[in-house]
Amino acid sequence: MAAHAGERAEKTGDFYCASCDEKVHVTAGDKIPTCPNGHKQFETRRNEPGNK
């Protein structure tokens, strides 16, 4: 699952940067921000309520 900064998050969860693995927490419906280091692509998403 690849996601990019500026897209709307479909679910609440933690997105992890593809370049540096920094975590960004996003609430469903909000735009995904850039990671703290300025990167814009996220490879993994974890800690989604309702998903195991």
C-alpha positions in Angstrom: 0.0 0.0 0.0 1.7 3.2 -1.1 0.3 6.5 0.0 1.5 10.0 -0.7 1.5 13.3 1.1 -1.5 15.4 0.2 -3.9 12.4 -0.3 -6.8 12.0 2.0 -6.5 9.1 4.5 -9.2 6.5 4.1 -8.7 5.2 7.6 -7.2 6.5 10.9 -3.7 5.1 11.5 0.0 5.5 11.5 1.8 6.0 8.1 5.5 5.1 7.9 7.8 7.0 5.5 9.2 4.9 2.6 12.5 6.8 2.9 13.3 7.1 6.6 10.6 5.1 8.4 9.3 8.2 10.4 5.8 7.8 11.7 3.0 10.2 10.8 -0.4 9.7 12.6 -3.4 10.6 10.4 -7.1 10.6 11.1 -9.6 9.3 8.5 -10.5 12.1 6.1 -7.5 14.3 6.8 -4.8 15.0 4.3 -1.6 13.0 4.8 1.2 15.4 5.7 4.8 15.1 4.6 7.0 13.2 7.1 9.0 15.2 9.7 12.0 14.9 7.3 10.1 16.3 4.3 9.5 13.0 2.4 6.2 12.5 0.7 5.8 8.7 0.1 4.6 6.2 2.7 5.0 2.4 2.3 3.3 1.0 5.4 0.3 1.8 7.5 -0.3 0.4 11.0 -2.5 0.8 14.1 -5.8 1.2 12.3 -8.8 0.7 14.6 -10.8 -2.4 13.6 -7.9 -4.0 11.7 -5.7 -6.7 13.2 
